[in-house]
Amino acid sequence: MPLEHSRIRTFEDYQDAYRRSVENPEQFWADVAEPFTWRRKWSSVLKADLVVGRNEWYGGAKLNITENCLDRHLASRGNKLALIWEPNDPKTRQIRYTYRELHQQVCQFANVLLNNGVEKGDRVCLYMPMIPQLAIAVLACARIGAVHSVIFAGFSSTAIADRVNDAQASVVLTSDGLNRGPKQIPVKRVVDEALESCPSVRRVIVVEHLGWPVHMQEGRDVWYHEEALEAAKTCPAEEMDAEDMLFILYTSGSTGKPKGVVHTTAGYMVWADYTFRNVFQVEENDIYWCTADIGWVTGHSYLLYGPLLNGATTLMFEGVPTYPDAGRFWEVIDKHGVTVFYTAPTAIRSLMATPLDNVLSYSLDSLRILGSVGEPINEEAWHWYHTHVGKERCPVIDTWWQTETGGIMISALAGVSPTKPAHAGQPLPGVQPVLLSQEGQEIEGNDQEGYLAIKAPWPGIIRTTYGDHERAKQTYFGPYPGYYFTGDGARRDENGLYRIIGRVDDVINVSGHRFGTAEIENAINQNPNVVESAVVGYPHDVKGQGIYAFVICREGACDTATDKPHVEASIIETVVAEIGKIAKPDKIQLVSGLPKTRSGKIMRRILRKVAEGETSNIGDVTTLLDPAVVDEIINGRK
Ligand code: 6R9
C-alpha cells in the first residue's frame, strides 16, 4: 500500500477526513479501498442494518487478504523485512523474514493445509506459542480461505475444547511446547486432553519448537516439518467474497459462554490497514513492535494484518517483559531499533514497580511513538511511560477498541491530534460515538458521561457471533436499537476528548483480558465443594482489575479452619482447569450466604463495595432477603 494513500498528516487533514466520512461514508470508504488488490471490485460499498446487526461492506467484491499482505509488496518491498522474531531467550537465534521469504513460508504452510484436506470455509483452530509459524499459519489459513480461530496458548484444555467444538473445527495447529520466561509448557499435551472431547477434529498438525518428545496419535497427528518436505513454496490465493469469514476470535461477555466474534474479509482488511497507517503514522523505515499475543485481537490487527497490509516491518516477541530481567522490553527496543512501540498498561505498571535503572540503562533513542491498549491507562502509568520510555519526546496514544470493532476506534493519531493522560481522545474517521443515558437517550454536549455506543457502521464492525446471530444481535444491537453498544462507560471532557471509564456490564478486565463474571462463576461452581459463587472485579495495582470471588461451600466442606485453605486452593485449581491461569481469582472469601434480593438476584453492587473496601458506604440493604449476611461478608473481607 502506498503509505501516502488516504493518509492523515495534519489536524486539518483529520478534521477534513472525519467530516467526509460522516457526510458520505460510501464515497469515503470507496476511496480508501481503491488501491488494494481486488480480483473484482464491489457492487455496493455498504449495506447497513444496526437494528438486526447485519452490516455488509464492499458487497460483491472478490479478493484474498494475503495477496494484499504479501504478493502486492513483492515488486517494491520483496527484500524488505516483513517479520522479525525475537525469541524468549535473548541468547538464542532471532529469525528474520523478508516479504519474499514470508510469502514463500505462507505458501508452503498453505500447501501443507491443502495436502491435509483443509478446504475453503473449514475452521482451523490454532493453539500455538508466539513463534513465526503462528503468524505464518494464520496467513496460510487466509490464503486458502480457511477460517482461523486462534486460541491464546494460556487457556486450559477445557477452554480449548469449548472453542473447538463451538467452531466445529476439523483441524488444530499446535506445537510440542512453549517457552514463557523461565517456564516451558507442554502445549501438545494440553491439546491432546482437549481433543478427547472434540469429535470434529480429524487432523492435528504439530510444529516442532522445543524439540520435546510428544505423543503423536496415529492417523490424526502429523509433524509440520515432515509435511513441509513435500509442499511447494508457491500457492495461488483462493478467491474470497468480501463478506466471507476471515476469522473467529472468542471473547468473553456478560453471559457464561465466550462468544465467537466473526470478522469477514474486505471490511476488516480496509479497517486494519487504514487505522494502522493513520494511528501509528507509519513511515517506510519503521520497526514496529506490538507486544500483544496473536491469541488476542490486538495481535491479529496490529501485529499481523495492519502492519503487513502496509508493508511495514513487524516484530514478534516470544517472551515476557520480565525475563531474563525487567529490562527485557527496553533491551529488545535498543537491539532492533524499534521506532513504534505498542503495549498494554498492565505491562507498564508491572515494569514501573521495578527499579528505574531497568529502563534508564537503555538508550531508547530509536523510539518515536508509544501506544497503549487493552484497558484504561491510569495517569501515573501514562506519565511513567511518557517520561521514562518516551523521554518526553514521543507521543503516547491511548487506543480504545474491542475484539468486536476489528480495529482502533477512538485514539489520537500520533503527533497529529491532541493527547491527554488517561484519555483515548477523538474518534477515527468513520466512527461516530455517542453517550447514551440508561434509557437510551443521546447525551449532547461536552463534559458529560454515559454509555458508549456507536451510531453508524464502520468497515471493521463485528458481523455476527459464530453459529448464533441472535446472540450478537442481543448483545450489541439489542440494548439500544440503531446503535452498536460497546459495554463501556465513557466521559467526554470539555474539549470533546473521550475517556473510557470501564465496563458497565458484568465483564472484568484483568491485565487487559476480558472475563465475564458468569464465566468465572461457572468455573468455580464446577468444584465439588461449592454450592454457589459470585465474582466481582476490584481495583488492582498491576492488573487493573483483580478477581474477587465470594463462595458458598457445601455443608461440611469447610467447617474447620484447616479446611478453608484447602478448599480455596482447590477452587483455584478448578478455575485454572476450566479456563486457565489467567482467570485465577486473586481473592476468595468463603461465605455462608450471598446478598440476594427477594426475587433471588445477587446484589453485585454490595459485593463490589466490599471487594473495593468501601464498606462504610454500602448503601441501601433493606430490599435484601437476609440483610444480616452483609455484616458477615464485611467482617470476613479479604
Ligand atoms: C483491543 C482490546 C475490549 C475492552 C473494551 C474496554 C477495554 C480496550 C482500552 C480499553 C480503556 C483503552 N479497553 N482498550 N479501556 N482504554 N485504550 O483490548 O479488545 O480484548 O476485546 O477488550 O477492553 O473495556 O471494551 P478486547
Residues whose N, C-alpha, C, O or C-beta is under 5 A from the ligand:
A	BS01	6R9	S372 V373 G374 E375 P376 I377 D398 T399 W400 W401 Q402 T403 T486 D488 I500 G502 R503 G512 R514
